Amino acid sequence: MIRRLRHLIYSLTLVAACVWPRRRTRRFRLTILKLDRLGDAVLSLGAVRVLVREFGEKETLLVVSTVAEPLFRAEFPGVELLVLPPFCERYFPDLLAFLWRHAGSLRSISTETLVCLRHQPSDYLHGIARLISPKKCHVSRWDRAGENVSLTFPRASWVSYPQASESSCLELEAHRRLVEAAIGKRMDAEALAPAVLSVQPVAGRALLVCPLAGSAIRHYPPHLLASAIHEFLKRVSLPVEFCLPPEADMEPWRSAMSAVGIQEVKWHRPATLVELLKHIAEAHVVLGLESAPAHLATALDKPGVFLLGGGHFGWLAPWSKSHKQVWLHHGMDCYQCCWQCIHPEPYCITHIKPEAIAEALFRVCQQAPADA
């Protein structure tokens, strides 16, 4: 009963939104719908690049999130962007306020093909697609979670989300399947590998540490991270730099580094994506978690060691551009818990040994000079 009522409310809301006055009609052969976080946006770069090449820059519209806008503007300067909020959690007031602001501009888009590169379904995405009303939608059929959705994509051509992938993480394989469906020909996975082309990586001289991820449960404890860096510096002499978001508290990391005798640390707080990319591109080696910096470093083919937990293991990582990227994890029987951890702490992350991190850093650093 509740589900039927929800479906009725959402359907009537969209009917009302569909009588909103249109703005000047804009015509495209292709609309790419990728409303997501920054790290997920990085993973889509290869797929977007192939689609833009096939359909044409001037014939493509990119619908992207506010957080990923700078990345897409830099990578696809000749493609028109429509920038929207990445998510819309609540019907009231979030969805209603969104429709009030954007229904007219969405209805003014005339497109032959829509490709949705966010695979988890939501009525936010469904509503956007319905207002655009393309002749055909290419979307993934996601069956990994019981999302509470009431609507669906219009005129959808479904592609099954992969259960396994031999060459990459599942997200990249899902992108490959969608691209093949949209362009009607086979694609090699390597051709869709994410790459950041707007920044030129250089031979840096510092260890850049990016210790934060999107949620605290995915963090590696500061004292263990400091221990790993200390062990690494016994073998390789490099300056140490930390990269933290502007709002993050640096004290846990500063204290942990001081406790192991590392006093000289350079601290960065990049306020923009351009600044973050600059620090990553100029590093000698990057140490981080499964987060946007790890994906950016990998897309730039920088040497790096990245710590990966088991909550969504294999979905968004591990993946690599070359032998210069190493992903470390601690296998557990409870993998794929969607970060609903049953232990006192996430052992899949906290049981990664500092010595293993130090050894992996040493190995990738041995590769770096020859590739610089």
Residue frames relative to the residue before (quaternion, step in Angstrom):
aa qw qx qy qz dx dy dz
M 1.0000 0.0000 0.0000 0.0000 0.00 0.00 0.00
I 0.6686 0.4921 -0.2972 0.4717 3.58 0.92 -0.95
R 0.6484 0.5172 -0.3232 0.4557 3.57 0.98 -0.82
R 0.6524 0.5078 -0.3185 0.4637 3.60 0.97 -0.81
L 0.6441 0.5141 -0.3204 0.4671 3.55 1.00 -0.82
R 0.6374 0.5225 -0.3239 0.4645 3.59 0.99 -0.84
H 0.6434 0.5201 -0.3163 0.4643 3.57 0.96 -0.88
L 0.6548 0.5151 -0.3129 0.4561 3.58 0.94 -0.86
I 0.6617 0.5109 -0.3102 0.4527 3.58 0.91 -0.90
Y 0.6799 0.4790 -0.2944 0.4708 3.59 0.86 -0.93
S 0.6554 0.5193 -0.3179 0.4468 3.59 0.94 -0.85
L 0.6713 0.4845 -0.2990 0.4746 3.58 0.91 -0.89
T 0.6170 0.5461 -0.3454 0.4492 3.58 1.06 -0.71
L 0.6824 0.4732 -0.2900 0.4757 3.56 0.95 -0.85
V 0.5854 0.5534 -0.3690 0.4635 3.59 1.08 -0.63
A 0.6614 0.4916 -0.2996 0.4807 3.57 0.95 -0.88
A 0.6593 0.5110 -0.3134 0.4539 3.60 0.98 -0.83
C 0.6522 0.5422 -0.3119 0.4283 3.57 1.11 -0.64
V 0.6471 0.4572 -0.3467 0.5020 3.62 1.22 -0.02
W 0.3828 0.7178 -0.4839 0.3224 3.59 1.32 0.14
P 0.5392 -0.6296 0.4331 0.3539 3.64 -0.91 0.75
R 0.4009 -0.7053 0.5359 0.2339 3.55 -0.94 0.92
R 0.3634 -0.6556 0.6030 0.2731 3.50 -1.31 0.41
R 0.7523 -0.3411 0.2568 0.5018 3.60 -1.22 -0.20
T 0.4677 -0.7075 0.4586 0.2655 3.57 -0.76 1.07
R 0.1117 -0.7644 0.6335 0.0446 3.54 -1.03 0.94
R 0.1934 -0.8215 0.5331 0.0594 3.57 -0.67 1.15
F 0.0113 0.7877 -0.6133 0.0572 3.53 -0.97 1.00
R 0.4727 -0.6262 0.5274 0.3259 3.55 -1.21 0.48
L 0.8153 0.1164 -0.0019 0.5673 3.56 1.02 -0.88
T 0.0620 -0.7384 0.6686 0.0618 3.52 -1.17 0.76
I 0.1645 -0.7713 0.6098 0.0783 3.57 -0.83 1.02
L 0.1741 -0.7899 0.5852 0.0574 3.55 -0.68 1.15
K 0.1901 0.7742 -0.5749 0.1844 3.58 -0.40 1.26
L 0.1159 0.7776 -0.5976 0.1576 3.54 0.26 1.34
D 0.3137 0.7526 -0.4907 0.3072 3.54 -0.21 1.30
R 0.6529 -0.4810 0.4069 0.4205 3.53 -1.38 -0.07
L 0.7079 -0.4821 0.3155 0.4086 3.54 -1.32 0.27
G 0.6674 0.5082 -0.3177 0.4420 3.60 0.85 -0.91
D 0.6564 0.4935 -0.3046 0.4825 3.59 0.98 -0.82
A 0.6131 0.5470 -0.3437 0.4547 3.57 1.09 -0.69
V 0.6142 0.5431 -0.3451 0.4568 3.59 1.02 -0.79
L 0.6619 0.5221 -0.3091 0.4402 3.59 0.90 -0.90
S 0.6861 0.4939 -0.2887 0.4495 3.61 1.11 -0.55
L 0.4471 0.7435 -0.4377 0.2361 3.61 1.21 -0.31
G 0.6574 0.5116 -0.3220 0.4499 3.59 0.92 -0.83
A 0.6632 0.5016 -0.3006 0.4671 3.57 0.94 -0.91
V 0.6531 0.5057 -0.3161 0.4667 3.58 0.93 -0.88
R 0.6509 0.5302 -0.3239 0.4361 3.59 0.92 -0.87
V 0.6605 0.4922 -0.3102 0.4746 3.60 0.95 -0.82
L 0.6654 0.5065 -0.3084 0.4535 3.59 0.91 -0.89
V 0.6463 0.5087 -0.3201 0.4702 3.59 0.96 -0.84
R 0.6445 0.5198 -0.3238 0.4578 3.59 0.97 -0.80
E 0.6941 0.4866 -0.2794 0.4510 3.58 0.96 -0.87
F 0.7753 0.3587 -0.1801 0.4877 3.59 0.91 -0.90
G 0.5190 -0.6497 0.4074 0.3775 3.59 1.22 -0.43
E 0.5626 -0.6327 0.4196 0.3273 3.56 -0.96 0.91
K 0.7391 0.4383 -0.2354 0.4541 3.56 0.78 -1.04
E 0.6798 0.4700 -0.2758 0.4908 3.56 1.29 -0.28
T 0.6631 0.5072 -0.2828 0.4722 3.58 1.32 0.03
L 0.1379 -0.7469 0.6449 0.0855 3.55 -1.15 0.77
L 0.1896 -0.7653 0.6072 0.0982 3.56 -0.92 0.98
V 0.1265 -0.7618 0.6320 0.0644 3.59 -0.74 1.07
V 0.0829 0.8334 -0.5277 0.1421 3.55 -0.22 1.33
S 0.5837 -0.6080 0.4238 0.3317 3.54 -1.29 0.37
T 0.6529 -0.5131 0.3914 0.3964 3.52 -1.29 0.38
V 0.6794 0.4974 -0.3060 0.4443 3.60 0.96 -0.78
A 0.7364 0.3997 -0.2267 0.4966 3.61 1.10 -0.65
E 0.3972 0.7534 -0.4592 0.2527 3.61 1.23 -0.16
P 0.6795 0.4899 -0.3400 0.4275 3.68 0.72 -0.87
L 0.6276 0.5397 -0.3387 0.4474 3.59 1.04 -0.73
F 0.7092 0.4522 -0.2711 0.4681 3.59 0.79 -0.99
R 0.6178 0.5349 -0.3556 0.4535 3.62 1.04 -0.63
A 0.6780 0.4873 -0.2897 0.4679 3.56 0.98 -0.84
E 0.7321 0.4443 -0.2413 0.4566 3.58 0.92 -0.90
F 0.7979 0.1797 -0.0762 0.5703 3.60 1.11 -0.65
P 0.0264 -0.8629 0.5045 0.0105 3.59 0.63 1.09
G 0.7024 0.4705 -0.2785 0.4559 3.61 1.14 -0.48
V 0.6200 0.5402 -0.3325 0.4617 3.58 1.31 0.03
E 0.4454 -0.6862 0.5046 0.2760 3.56 -0.96 0.85
L 0.1952 -0.7843 0.5834 0.0796 3.56 -1.03 0.90
L 0.1227 -0.7063 0.6882 0.1117 3.49 -1.28 0.64
V 0.1588 -0.8253 0.5405 0.0400 3.57 -0.47 1.23
L 0.0177 0.8021 -0.5906 0.0868 3.54 -0.72 1.18
P 0.6407 -0.4857 0.3901 0.4488 3.63 -1.21 0.19
P 0.5445 -0.6513 0.4087 0.3351 3.62 -0.98 0.72
F 0.8094 0.0662 -0.0003 0.5835 3.58 1.02 -0.77
C 0.1290 -0.7485 0.6421 0.1041 3.52 -1.33 0.27
E 0.2125 -0.8576 0.4590 0.0935 3.55 0.02 1.33
R 0.8183 0.2440 -0.0908 0.5125 3.58 0.87 -0.92
Y 0.5350 -0.6111 0.4741 0.3400 3.53 -1.16 0.64
F 0.7965 0.0876 -0.0269 0.5976 3.56 0.88 -0.97
P 0.5972 -0.2914 -0.7473 0.0076 1.51 -1.54 1.96
D 0.4238 0.7723 -0.4299 0.1977 3.59 1.30 -0.27
L 0.7231 0.4348 -0.2685 0.4648 3.60 0.66 -1.07
L 0.6497 0.5148 -0.3268 0.4540 3.59 0.93 -0.83
A 0.6562 0.4953 -0.3130 0.4755 3.59 0.96 -0.82
F 0.6256 0.5360 -0.3358 0.4567 3.58 1.03 -0.77
L 0.6808 0.4840 -0.2949 0.4640 3.60 0.85 -0.95
W 0.6074 0.5603 -0.3518 0.4398 3.58 1.02 -0.75
R 0.7305 0.4344 -0.2322 0.4730 3.58 0.98 -0.89
H 0.8443 0.2819 -0.0807 0.4485 3.58 0.85 -0.96
A 0.4538 0.7107 -0.4613 0.2760 3.65 1.14 -0.26
G 0.6588 0.5266 -0.3176 0.4333 3.58 0.91 -0.87
S 0.6960 0.4608 -0.2855 0.4709 3.60 0.87 -0.89
L 0.6346 0.5172 -0.3372 0.4649 3.62 1.06 -0.67
R 0.6738 0.4925 -0.2975 0.4636 3.58 0.97 -0.80
S 0.6305 0.5448 -0.3379 0.4376 3.59 1.20 -0.40
I 0.5756 0.5824 -0.3749 0.4347 3.60 1.30 -0.17
S 0.0787 -0.7663 0.6371 0.0250 3.54 -0.85 1.04
T 0.1133 0.8142 -0.5542 0.1305 3.58 -0.49 1.18
E 0.4629 -0.6802 0.4950 0.2793 3.54 -1.08 0.72
T 0.8175 0.1044 0.0061 0.5663 3.56 0.88 -1.01
L 0.0897 -0.7592 0.6418 0.0613 3.54 -1.05 0.82
V 0.0913 -0.7662 0.6348 0.0394 3.57 -0.92 0.97
C 0.1712 -0.7841 0.5912 0.0795 3.57 -0.67 1.14
L 0.1583 -0.8212 0.5461 0.0481 3.56 -0.54 1.22
R 0.5662 0.4703 -0.4392 0.5152 3.56 1.20 0.47
H 0.3042 -0.8321 0.4444 0.1326 3.53 -0.45 1.24
Q 0.6186 0.5201 -0.3615 0.4649 3.60 1.13 -0.48
P 0.3743 -0.7586 0.4810 0.2302 3.62 -0.60 1.04
S 0.0750 0.7665 -0.6372 0.0276 3.55 -1.24 0.52
D 0.5548 -0.6115 0.4409 0.3518 3.55 -1.11 0.56
Y 0.5211 0.6019 -0.4115 0.4436 3.59 1.24 -0.29
L 0.6927 0.4454 -0.2671 0.5005 3.59 0.87 -0.96
H 0.6301 0.5395 -0.3357 0.4463 3.58 0.97 -0.84
G 0.6690 0.5107 -0.3005 0.4487 3.56 0.92 -0.92
I 0.6377 0.5196 -0.3256 0.4661 3.58 0.97 -0.83
A 0.6674 0.4979 -0.3046 0.4625 3.58 0.89 -0.91
R 0.6595 0.5088 -0.3190 0.4521 3.61 0.96 -0.77
L 0.6545 0.4968 -0.3210 0.4710 3.57 1.01 -0.72
I 0.6437 0.4859 -0.3195 0.4975 3.60 1.05 -0.66
S 0.0932 -0.8603 0.4921 0.0953 3.57 1.15 -0.78
P 0.0604 0.8213 -0.5632 0.0686 3.62 0.55 1.11
K 0.6070 -0.5469 0.4213 0.3936 3.55 -1.26 0.26
K 0.7920 -0.0156 0.0112 0.6102 3.58 1.17 -0.58
C 0.1844 -0.7533 0.6222 0.1069 3.56 -1.15 0.77
H 0.1581 -0.7396 0.6443 0.1135 3.56 -1.05 0.80
V 0.1215 0.8094 -0.5521 0.1592 3.56 -0.45 1.25
S 0.4938 -0.6428 0.5006 0.3038 3.55 -1.25 0.49
R 0.3307 -0.6954 0.5974 0.2240 3.53 -1.15 0.68
W 0.1091 -0.8274 0.5508 -0.0075 3.53 -0.19 1.37
D 0.0158 0.8230 -0.5663 0.0413 3.60 -0.68 1.07
R 0.4371 0.7389 -0.4231 0.2899 3.57 1.22 0.44
A 0.7953 0.1316 -0.0813 0.5862 3.59 1.17 -0.25
G 0.4636 -0.6952 0.4797 0.2676 3.56 -1.16 0.54
E 0.0471 -0.8227 0.5665 0.0022 3.56 0.51 1.15
N 0.4125 -0.6981 0.5340 0.2396 3.52 -1.10 0.77
V 0.1993 0.7817 -0.5583 0.1939 3.56 0.06 1.31
S 0.2696 -0.7818 0.5485 0.1233 3.53 -1.15 0.73
L 0.7468 0.3583 -0.1880 0.5277 3.56 1.18 -0.53
T 0.2106 -0.7516 0.5983 0.1813 3.56 -1.27 -0.23
F 0.6397 -0.5177 0.3917 0.4115 3.56 -1.30 0.08
P 0.4496 -0.6767 0.4986 0.3021 3.62 -1.04 0.61
R 0.8588 0.0445 -0.0377 0.5090 3.57 -1.13 0.75
A 0.1852 0.8441 -0.4786 0.1555 3.52 0.99 0.94
S 0.1674 -0.7080 0.6767 0.1134 3.51 -1.20 0.78
W 0.2201 -0.8445 0.4809 0.0841 3.54 -0.24 1.33
V 0.1048 -0.7475 0.6539 0.0519 3.52 -1.16 0.80
S 0.4303 -0.7230 0.4689 0.2688 3.59 -0.68 1.03
Y 0.4368 -0.6596 0.5422 0.2831 3.56 -1.05 0.82
P 0.5084 -0.6939 0.4097 0.3036 3.62 -0.80 0.95
Q 0.3742 -0.6948 0.5697 0.2296 3.51 -1.26 0.57
A 0.7855 0.0272 0.0023 0.6182 3.56 1.23 -0.49
S 0.0940 -0.7756 0.6216 0.0565 3.53 -1.28 0.45
E 0.3733 -0.7513 0.5039 0.2057 3.58 -0.81 1.00
S 0.7995 0.3615 -0.1518 0.4550 3.58 1.01 -0.78
S 0.8121 0.0764 -0.0114 0.5784 3.62 1.15 -0.34
C 0.6688 -0.4430 0.3737 0.4655 3.55 -1.29 -0.18
L 0.6865 -0.5184 0.3219 0.3954 3.57 -1.23 0.46
E 0.6189 0.5641 -0.3550 0.4157 3.58 1.00 -0.76
L 0.6750 0.4810 -0.3009 0.4717 3.59 0.92 -0.82
E 0.6287 0.5125 -0.3333 0.4806 3.58 1.06 -0.68
A 0.6285 0.5230 -0.3338 0.4692 3.60 1.02 -0.74
H 0.6263 0.5203 -0.3354 0.4739 3.60 1.01 -0.78
R 0.6465 0.5272 -0.3290 0.4427 3.58 0.91 -0.87
R 0.6622 0.5082 -0.3118 0.4538 3.59 0.90 -0.86
L 0.6630 0.4994 -0.3082 0.4648 3.58 0.97 -0.82
V 0.6412 0.5173 -0.3271 0.4629 3.59 0.96 -0.83
E 0.6408 0.5234 -0.3240 0.4588 3.59 0.93 -0.85
A 0.6606 0.5036 -0.3079 0.4639 3.58 0.96 -0.86
A 0.6958 0.4930 -0.2818 0.4397 3.58 0.95 -0.85
I 0.7781 0.3341 -0.1865 0.4981 3.60 0.95 -0.82
G 0.4419 -0.7510 0.4156 0.2608 3.57 1.28 -0.10
K 0.7246 0.3443 -0.2807 0.5269 3.59 1.04 0.66
R 0.6147 -0.5805 0.4015 0.3520 3.52 -1.24 0.54
M 0.1198 -0.7826 0.6088 0.0500 3.54 -1.12 0.76
D 0.4074 -0.6818 0.5527 0.2524 3.53 -1.05 0.79
A 0.5676 -0.6228 0.4122 0.3465 3.58 -0.98 0.85
E 0.6325 0.5524 -0.3391 0.4240 3.59 0.99 -0.75
A 0.6280 0.5524 -0.3316 0.4365 3.59 1.10 -0.67
L 0.7263 0.3984 -0.2311 0.5103 3.58 1.20 -0.45
A 0.3530 0.7479 -0.4961 0.2644 3.59 1.22 0.24
P 0.4952 -0.6677 0.4584 0.3143 3.62 -0.84 0.88
A 0.0548 0.7794 -0.6219 0.0524 3.54 -1.05 0.82
V 0.2648 -0.7200 0.6200 0.1644 3.55 -1.07 0.83
L 0.1156 -0.8400 0.5300 0.0117 3.58 -0.44 1.25
S 0.6018 0.6019 -0.3528 0.3887 3.58 1.22 -0.34
V 0.7296 0.3116 -0.1995 0.5752 3.60 1.31 -0.19
Q 0.2808 -0.7614 0.5634 0.1549 3.56 -0.95 0.89
P 0.3214 -0.7501 0.5388 0.2093 3.63 -0.53 1.08
V 0.1700 -0.7788 0.5991 0.0753 3.55 -1.13 0.72
A 0.5885 -0.5593 0.4428 0.3804 3.55 -1.32 0.23
G 0.1196 -0.8305 0.5424 0.0424 3.57 -0.15 1.26
R 0.3781 -0.7338 0.5229 0.2125 3.54 -1.31 0.02
A 0.6853 0.4780 -0.2895 0.4671 3.64 1.21 0.11
L 0.4221 -0.6075 0.6009 0.3027 3.49 -1.39 0.37
L 0.1304 -0.7901 0.5970 0.0486 3.57 -0.60 1.16
V 0.1373 -0.8003 0.5826 0.0342 3.58 -0.65 1.17
C 0.0566 -0.7684 0.6375 -0.0042 3.56 -0.82 1.10
P 0.0757 -0.9002 0.4284 0.0205 3.59 0.32 1.27
L 0.6829 0.4997 -0.2880 0.4483 3.61 1.22 -0.11
A 0.1690 -0.7493 0.6328 0.0979 3.54 -1.25 0.63
G 0.7544 -0.4282 0.2603 0.4239 3.56 -1.29 0.00
S 0.7942 0.1177 -0.0704 0.5919 3.60 1.16 -0.48
A 0.6154 -0.6066 0.3659 0.3457 3.57 -1.08 0.77
I 0.6048 0.5826 -0.3707 0.3968 3.62 1.04 -0.62
R 0.6847 0.4756 -0.2820 0.4748 3.59 1.19 -0.43
H 0.5105 0.6673 -0.4124 0.3521 3.62 1.27 0.04
Y 0.3610 -0.6814 0.5934 0.2308 3.52 -1.22 0.64
P 0.5498 -0.6568 0.3863 0.3421 3.64 -0.73 0.99
P 0.5651 -0.6397 0.3997 0.3342 3.62 -0.89 0.90
H 0.6774 0.4958 -0.3266 0.4343 3.62 0.86 -0.84
L 0.6481 0.4942 -0.3247 0.4799 3.60 1.08 -0.63
L 0.6309 0.5277 -0.3310 0.4626 3.57 1.02 -0.77
A 0.6471 0.5126 -0.3116 0.4705 3.58 0.98 -0.86
S 0.6345 0.5289 -0.3236 0.4615 3.57 1.02 -0.80
A 0.6446 0.5186 -0.3197 0.4619 3.58 0.98 -0.83
I 0.6597 0.4997 -0.3077 0.4694 3.58 0.93 -0.87
H 0.6319 0.5394 -0.3255 0.4514 3.57 1.01 -0.85
E 0.6627 0.4948 -0.3045 0.4726 3.59 0.94 -0.88
F 0.6454 0.5253 -0.3188 0.4537 3.59 0.99 -0.80
L 0.6860 0.5016 -0.2895 0.4405 3.58 0.90 -0.93
K 0.5351 0.5996 -0.4142 0.4273 3.60 1.22 -0.21
R 0.7459 0.3890 -0.1940 0.5045 3.57 1.18 -0.64
V 0.7887 0.1473 -0.0614 0.5937 3.59 1.10 -0.68
S 0.2576 -0.7760 0.5584 0.1398 3.57 -0.73 1.06
L 0.1888 0.7656 -0.5867 0.1843 3.55 -0.43 1.29
P 0.5004 -0.5831 0.5239 0.3675 3.58 -1.15 0.47
V 0.2845 -0.7517 0.5735 0.1585 3.57 -1.15 0.68
E 0.0218 -0.7795 0.6258 -0.0171 3.52 -0.94 0.98
F 0.2084 -0.7582 0.6063 0.1184 3.56 -1.08 0.81
C 0.1612 -0.7694 0.6132 0.0773 3.55 -1.08 0.80
L 0.0486 0.8119 -0.5725 0.1038 3.58 -0.49 1.26
P 0.5568 -0.5784 0.4592 0.3802 3.61 -1.11 0.53
P 0.6583 -0.5482 0.3352 0.3922 3.61 -1.09 0.62
E 0.7359 0.4357 -0.2392 0.4598 3.59 1.00 -0.78
A 0.5314 0.6672 -0.3990 0.3367 3.61 1.22 -0.23
D 0.4435 -0.6647 0.5391 0.2663 3.54 -1.23 0.66
M 0.2474 -0.8057 0.5212 0.1344 3.60 -0.52 1.13
E 0.4749 0.7267 -0.4223 0.2608 3.61 1.20 -0.37
P 0.6416 0.5132 -0.3685 0.4348 3.69 0.83 -0.73
W 0.6849 0.4726 -0.2838 0.4764 3.58 0.99 -0.80
R 0.6314 0.5264 -0.3311 0.4632 3.58 1.00 -0.79
S 0.6734 0.4965 -0.2977 0.4597 3.58 0.91 -0.92
A 0.6608 0.5121 -0.3111 0.4520 3.58 0.95 -0.87
M 0.6591 0.4950 -0.3136 0.4714 3.59 0.96 -0.79
S 0.6416 0.5205 -0.3193 0.4642 3.56 1.01 -0.81
A 0.6403 0.5565 -0.3235 0.4190 3.59 1.01 -0.82
V 0.7260 0.3746 -0.2479 0.5207 3.61 1.12 -0.54
G 0.6323 -0.5979 0.3082 0.3844 3.58 1.26 0.34
I 0.5434 0.5863 -0.4221 0.4276 3.60 1.22 0.30
Q 0.0892 -0.8415 0.5328 -0.0028 3.56 -0.23 1.30
E 0.7241 0.4317 -0.2424 0.4801 3.56 1.01 -0.79
V 0.2067 0.7533 -0.5846 0.2192 3.54 -0.13 1.37
K 0.2619 -0.7437 0.5943 0.1587 3.56 -0.98 0.87
W 0.2006 -0.8110 0.5450 0.0704 3.56 -0.73 1.08
H 0.1120 -0.7842 0.6093 0.0338 3.57 -0.88 1.03
R 0.0541 -0.7655 0.6399 0.0397 3.54 -1.14 0.72
P 0.1019 -0.8397 0.5300 0.0604 3.61 0.38 1.17
A 0.2950 -0.7782 0.5356 0.1430 3.56 -0.80 1.07
T 0.7720 0.2479 -0.1363 0.5692 3.58 1.24 -0.36
L 0.6367 -0.5133 0.4103 0.4034 3.53 -1.30 0.30
V 0.5992 0.5698 -0.3592 0.4327 3.59 1.03 -0.74
E 0.6680 0.4910 -0.2971 0.4737 3.59 0.94 -0.88
L 0.6455 0.5200 -0.3215 0.4577 3.58 0.94 -0.88
L 0.6643 0.5023 -0.3038 0.4627 3.59 0.89 -0.91
K 0.6230 0.5488 -0.3396 0.4420 3.58 1.01 -0.78
H 0.6651 0.4980 -0.3060 0.4648 3.59 0.90 -0.91
I 0.6706 0.4911 -0.3032 0.4661 3.59 0.94 -0.87
A 0.6754 0.5108 -0.2983 0.4404 3.58 0.90 -0.93
E 0.7332 0.4210 -0.2287 0.4825 3.59 1.11 -0.66
A 0.5012 0.6522 -0.4327 0.3691 3.62 1.24 0.05
H 0.4830 -0.6180 0.5289 0.3242 3.54 -1.30 0.40
V 0.7677 -0.0935 0.0948 0.6269 3.55 1.03 -0.88
V 0.2671 -0.7701 0.5665 0.1214 3.56 -1.09 0.79
L 0.0968 -0.7598 0.6409 0.0499 3.54 -1.06 0.86
G 0.2313 0.7958 -0.5275 0.1869 3.59 -0.62 1.05
L 0.5466 -0.5759 0.4950 0.3529 3.49 -1.40 -0.21
E 0.6305 -0.4809 0.4076 0.4529 3.57 -1.29 -0.09
S 0.3760 0.6893 -0.5049 0.3585 3.53 0.07 1.38
A 0.7748 -0.3620 0.2294 0.4648 3.58 -1.27 0.00
P 0.6578 0.5037 -0.3508 0.4365 3.68 0.80 -0.79
A 0.6304 0.5278 -0.3412 0.4556 3.60 1.01 -0.73
H 0.6791 0.4780 -0.2952 0.4724 3.59 0.91 -0.87
L 0.6365 0.5176 -0.3290 0.4676 3.59 1.02 -0.74
A 0.6544 0.5089 -0.3129 0.4635 3.58 0.93 -0.90
T 0.6649 0.4935 -0.3067 0.4693 3.58 0.94 -0.84
A 0.6544 0.5087 -0.3145 0.4627 3.59 0.96 -0.83
L 0.6706 0.4532 -0.2817 0.5154 3.59 1.22 -0.51
D 0.3704 -0.7492 0.4567 0.3049 3.58 1.36 -0.13
K 0.2958 0.7434 -0.5356 0.2701 3.57 0.97 0.89
P 0.5412 -0.5659 0.4832 0.3916 3.61 -1.13 0.45
G 0.1969 0.8029 -0.5416 0.1521 3.58 -0.85 0.91
V 0.1964 -0.7287 0.6431 0.1298 3.50 -1.31 0.51
F 0.0450 -0.8250 0.5610 -0.0510 3.55 -0.69 1.14
L 0.3229 -0.7617 0.5410 0.1509 3.55 -0.95 1.00
L 0.0994 -0.8294 0.5490 -0.0298 3.54 -0.65 1.21
G 0.2745 -0.7671 0.5629 0.1391 3.56 -0.78 1.06
G 0.5893 -0.6394 0.3978 0.2926 3.53 -1.32 0.16
G 0.3957 0.7596 -0.4590 0.2360 3.59 1.24 -0.08
H 0.7796 0.0411 -0.0087 0.6249 3.56 1.04 -0.88
F 0.0974 0.8535 -0.5095 0.0502 3.56 1.05 0.69
G 0.8156 0.2474 -0.2024 0.4824 3.54 -0.90 1.01
W 0.5825 0.5877 -0.3883 0.4056 3.60 1.17 -0.30
L 0.8196 0.1457 -0.0411 0.5526 3.58 0.69 -1.14
A 0.7673 0.0285 -0.0132 0.6405 3.59 1.29 -0.22
P 0.5607 -0.0837 -0.8113 -0.1427 1.57 -2.38 0.80
W 0.0550 0.7396 -0.6708 -0.0082 3.49 -1.36 0.47
S 0.0788 -0.8088 0.5815 0.0387 3.58 -1.14 0.46
K 0.4385 -0.6520 0.5497 0.2837 3.50 -1.33 0.41
S 0.7979 -0.0358 0.0657 0.5982 3.56 1.11 -0.67
H 0.7257 -0.4091 0.3280 0.4454 3.55 -1.35 -0.21
K 0.5621 0.6377 -0.3769 0.3679 3.60 1.25 -0.22
Q 0.6922 0.4123 -0.2888 0.5173 3.62 1.22 -0.14
V 0.0674 -0.7826 0.6189 -0.0026 3.56 -0.93 1.02
W 0.1472 -0.7683 0.6191 0.0689 3.57 -0.91 0.99
L 0.1522 -0.7975 0.5810 0.0570 3.58 -0.78 1.07
H 0.0839 0.7834 -0.6122 0.0671 3.56 -1.06 0.77
H 0.3083 -0.7152 0.5936 0.2028 3.53 -1.31 0.34
G 0.3609 -0.7835 0.4678 0.1924 3.57 -0.34 1.27
M 0.0103 -0.7829 0.6213 -0.0315 3.55 -1.05 0.89
D 0.5735 -0.5930 0.4405 0.3540 3.58 -1.21 0.50
C 0.6963 0.4889 -0.2638 0.4544 3.58 1.18 -0.52
Y 0.2491 0.7743 -0.5384 0.2203 3.60 1.16 0.46
Q 0.7873 0.2764 -0.2714 0.4796 3.55 -1.32 0.64
C 0.3136 0.7681 -0.4944 0.2592 3.58 1.04 0.79
C 0.3551 -0.7352 0.4859 0.3120 3.61 1.30 -0.16
W 0.6164 -0.5979 0.3023 0.4138 3.54 1.17 0.81
Q 0.4395 0.6038 -0.5123 0.4239 3.56 1.09 0.80
C 0.0901 -0.8744 0.4757 0.0318 3.54 0.58 1.27
I 0.2798 -0.7760 0.5480 0.1389 3.57 -0.94 0.95
H 0.6384 0.5308 -0.3153 0.4596 3.59 1.29 -0.04
P 0.6686 -0.4947 0.3521 0.4293 3.62 -1.20 0.27
E 0.7672 -0.0015 -0.0033 0.6415 3.56 1.24 -0.53
P 0.5846 -0.5934 0.4012 0.3810 3.63 -1.12 0.39
Y 0.2415 -0.8188 0.5053 0.1259 3.56 0.10 1.32
C 0.5694 0.6064 -0.3889 0.3960 3.60 1.09 -0.58
I 0.7169 0.3579 -0.2310 0.5519 3.59 1.25 -0.40
T 0.7351 0.4586 -0.2633 0.4241 3.58 0.68 -1.08
H 0.6754 0.4756 -0.3064 0.4731 3.63 1.19 -0.34
I 0.4123 0.6335 -0.5161 0.4030 3.57 1.22 0.36
K 0.3753 -0.7741 0.4655 0.2078 3.58 -0.54 1.13
P 0.5419 -0.6212 0.4557 0.3359 3.61 -0.98 0.79
E 0.6247 0.5488 -0.3400 0.4393 3.58 1.05 -0.72
A 0.6348 0.5221 -0.3281 0.4655 3.58 1.08 -0.73
I 0.6274 0.5248 -0.3290 0.4719 3.58 1.07 -0.75
A 0.6590 0.5138 -0.3063 0.4559 3.58 0.90 -0.94
E 0.6625 0.5037 -0.3044 0.4634 3.57 0.94 -0.87
A 0.6546 0.5052 -0.3164 0.4650 3.60 0.96 -0.83
L 0.6280 0.5242 -0.3309 0.4704 3.59 1.01 -0.78
F 0.6418 0.5251 -0.3204 0.4579 3.57 0.96 -0.87
R 0.6652 0.5132 -0.3097 0.4452 3.59 0.91 -0.90
V 0.7065 0.4408 -0.2936 0.4693 3.61 0.80 -0.88
C 0.6034 0.5470 -0.3626 0.4531 3.60 1.10 -0.54
Q 0.6089 0.5432 -0.3552 0.4560 3.58 1.10 -0.60
Q 0.6485 0.5097 -0.3110 0.4722 3.58 1.17 -0.60
A 0.6214 0.6443 -0.3336 0.2956 3.56 1.00 -0.92
P 0.6715 0.5150 -0.3582 0.3944 3.69 0.69 -0.86
A 0.6752 0.5010 -0.3064 0.4463 3.58 0.94 -0.85
D 0.7092 0.4425 -0.2548 0.4861 3.59 1.16 -0.61
A 0.5087 0.6844 -0.4138 0.3187 3.58 1.21 -0.29
